[in-house]
Amino acid sequence: MKRIGFIFFIVLLGFSTAYAQDFSAQDQKQIFLEGVVTAVGTSAPGQKRYQAIKAAELDAQSKLVGKTQGIHISNSTTSELNKLVKDTIERRIQGTLHGVRSCGEKFYSDGHAEVCQQIDLRGKGGIYDAAYPVIREYMPKAEPFRAEHAVLTKTEPADKTPSPQPKPYDGLIVDARKLSDFQPALANRILDAKGRVIYEPSMVSQQLLIDLGPAQFAADEAKAKAILENTGSKHPLMIRTEHLKSRTDVVVSDKDARDIFESNQKTNMLASARVVFLLK
C-alpha cells in the first residue's frame, strides 16, 4: 500500500512539473488550436500552504492577463479598438474571475506553490464572450462581396458541358498552411482580390460567436472536418490560399470567392460559423 502511495506521489509530482513547463511555453497558435489560455503562477518559498497558494493564484492571474493581451484581434482594427477589447478582457480576468478555472495546484516542501489557471476562448465567461460585443460594435466596416461580384471573369472560360447539380457545400475549410505569416486572431477575415469582405465576424450572431467563435483552427484536414461535423456540416468546401492582405486577413481567388458566396447562399454556412482555418 505504501508503495502504491509513493508511486502516485511521484506521478503527481511529475505532472505538476510538466504542466508548469508545458503551459508556460503556450504560444498564440496553440491558444487558438487548443481553445484555451493557460498560465501557471508560482509563489516565493518559505510560506504556509494557504498564503503560498493565494500568491501563486495572483501570479497565474497576472500571467493570464499577459497572455490575453498578446492575442491578436485583427489587423483591420484601430489601435483604440484593440486597447478597448484588451481592457475588457483584462477586467474579465481580474474582476469577477468569471470563466477562470483552476487546472491544478501543488505545494512544495520549501514553502512555495504552483497554481495552474485557465480561461476558455469559447463559451459563457470566455474570451469571446468578453470581446465580441465590443468588436461587433466598433470594428470598422468594409465593402462586402456581393452577388454581382460572383460572375465569371474574362479569363475564366464558361464550361459549356452540362453536368449534374453538385451537392451544396455546408462548411468551409481554408488551408492557410503555406502562409507562414498568417496569424490566428479573434477577427480573421476572408477577402477577395479587391479587398471585398467574403467573411468576417459581423456575419455571425453574437450567441454563436460566444459559443463557437467566428472561426476555429486545426493542424490537419481530418481534424478540421471533425470540427465542422460537430457543427452539422457534412460536405465542407476546401480552398487553399497563398496570399495575405494582412497577417489576419486571407485573400482567395476569384473562383474560390464565387464558390464560397454561392455555397453560402444555399446553406448559410458563414452565418452558422462553419469555418475552419488550417494552420501550419
N, C-alpha and C positions, 0 to 999 in steps of 0.2 A: 504493500500500500504506500509506504514511504517512497519507494522507487517511482511509482506512478505519479505521486505528487511532485517529486523532483523533476521528472521529465516534463510534466505540464508547466512547471515554473520556467524551465529552460526554454520551452517553445514560446511561452508568453513573453519572456524577456527578449527573445529573438524577434518576435513580431513587433514589439514596441520599438526596438532599434530600427527595424526595417521600415516601419511606416514613417518614422522621422526622417529617414534618408530619402525614401521614395517620394513622399509628398512635398518635401522641401524643393525638389527639382521639377515639380509640375510646371510645365510651360503653358503658353496660351493655346497652342494647338491641342495639348492634352486636356485642357479645361473644356474645350468645345467637343472633343471626341468623347470624353467621359461624362459630360453634362453636369459637372460639379466642380466647385472651387474648394480646395483642401489646404489647410495650413496646420502646422504643428508648432505650438508655443512651448517655451521652456522657462523655468524659473531658476533663480540663483540657489546654490546649495545652502545647507545649514538651517533650513526652515522645518516647521512642523507640517504634517501632511496637508491639513486644510489650507494653510497660508501658501504653501508651495503650489497646490493645485489651482487656487484662485489666481496667483500670479501668472502661472502658465496659461490659464484661460485668457487673461487680459492680453498676454503676448500673442496668443493664437488669433484673437480678435483683431489685433493690430496688423498681423500678417495677412489675415483675410482681406482687410481693407486695402492693404498694399497690393495684393494680387488683383482685386477687382478694379482698382484704379488703373491697372495695366491692360484691362480688357478693351479691345478696340470696339468702337461704336460704329463709325462709318467715316470714310474719307470725304464724304459729301456733306458732312455736318460742320457747323461752325464751331469755333473754339468755345463760344459761350454755351452752346448746347452740350458739348462734351463735358464741360465743367458741371452743368446743371444735372446731367444724368449721373455723373460720378458722385456728386454731392448727395444725390438722392439715394444711391446705393450705400454710401458710407453711413448715412443716417439710419438706413435699414439695419445695418450690421451693428452699429454702436448704440442704437436706440433701444427698441424693444427686443432686439435679437430674435424677432420672429423669423423662422426659417433657418436659423443657425442651429446645428445639432452637433453633439459630441460623437466622435468616431473612435474614441479610445483615450485612456489616460494611464500614466504609470508614475508611481512614486518610488524614488531610489533611496538606497540606504544612506547616501551622503546628504539627504535632505533636499534634493531638487526633484522637480517633476516635469513631465512632458504631457501635454494635452493636445489631442487632435480634434479639430473642429472643421465642419463643412457647411457650405450653403449650396443648394441646387441652383442650376440655371433655370430650370423649368418648375412649374407648379406654384401653388399659393405660397407666398413668403419667399420665393426665389428671386434671382437677379432679374429675370424677365418681368416678373410681377412689379418690381420696383421701377424698372427702366422704361417699359413700353408706354405707359400713359404719357410720360414726358416726350419720348421720341415721336409718338404719333401726333402730338400737338405741335411740336416745334420743328420737326425735320423739314428742311427746305423741299419745296415741290419741284418736280422736273417733268418735262414733256413725256407723256405716256405713249407707248406703242399702240397704234390704233388699227382698225380693220383695213383702212386704205393703205397702210404700210405693208400689209401682208399680201403683196402681189408679186408676180414673177418679175425679175429684173430683165433687162435686155440681154444680159449674158447667160441667163438661165433658159434654155430651150424648153418649151412645153412638151410634156410627154403625151403623145397622141395615141398611145396604145391603151385601150381600155383595160382596167384592172379592177379586181374585186375591192369593194369598200373596206379599207383596213379597220381593225378594231381600234377605237379611240384610246389614246394614252390617258391614264388617270393618275400619273405621278411623274416626277421629273428628277433625274439624276444628272448633275452637272460635274463632269470629270475635269477637275482643275489640277490634276496631279503634275502636269507639265509646267505649271505656273509656280515657280519657286518663291515668288514674292507675294503670292496670294495669302491674305490674312483672314481667317475666320473671325467674324465680328457679330455684334448684336443686330446690325442692319446691313448685311450683304445685299447687293442688288445685281440684277441681270439686265444688261443693256444690249441694244443693237449697235451696229457700227456707227450710227449717227448720234449715239448717246441717249436715245429714247428708252424709257424705262419699260422693260417687259415684266419685271417682278421686283417688288420691294415690300417691306413690312406693312405699309399702309393698306395693302390689298387684303389683309387678313384681319378677322375680327379680334378684338382685344382679348377675349377669353381664350381663343386658340393661340394667340401669341404667348399668353402666360403658360398654357398647358404644353405647347409644343415648341414655341419659338417660331420665327418666320422660316427657318431652315434648320436642318440637322446635318450632322457631319459624320463621315465614315472613312475608313482607311482602305476599304476594298468594296468591290461591286456587290458581292454576296451580302455583306453587312448592310449596304445601302438599300438593297431590295428587301431585306428583312425589316428594316426600319419602316420603309414605305408600306409594307404589307400590314404592319401593326396599325397604320392609319387608314387601312381599307383599300390601298392601291394594289391592283393585281397585274397591271400592264403598264409599267413605267417607261417613259421616253428617256433614252440615254443620249446625251450630247457631250461632245468634247470641245473645250475651249482652250485656245492658246494665247489669248490676248487679255490684257487688263486695261481698264480705264483709270483705275486707281487700285491700291492694294486690296480694297474691299469690294470692288465692282468688276465683275467679269463681263467680257464682250463676246457675243455669239455671232455666228454668220447670219446672213440674210435668210438662208434656208432654215436654219435652226430657229431663228426668231419667228418665222412664219409657222413652223411646226408646233412650237410652244404655244403661240397665240391660238392657232386653230384647235389644238387639243384642249386648251383651257376653255374655249367657247363651248365645247361639248361636255366636258366633265367637271369644270370648275375646280381643277386640281390646285391652282395657285391660291385661291381664296381658302382652300382647305389645308394650306401649308404643307402640301405633299411635295416637298423639295428637299433634296439631299445633295450636299457638295462632297465630292471625293477629294480627300487631302493626301498629299504625298507623305 
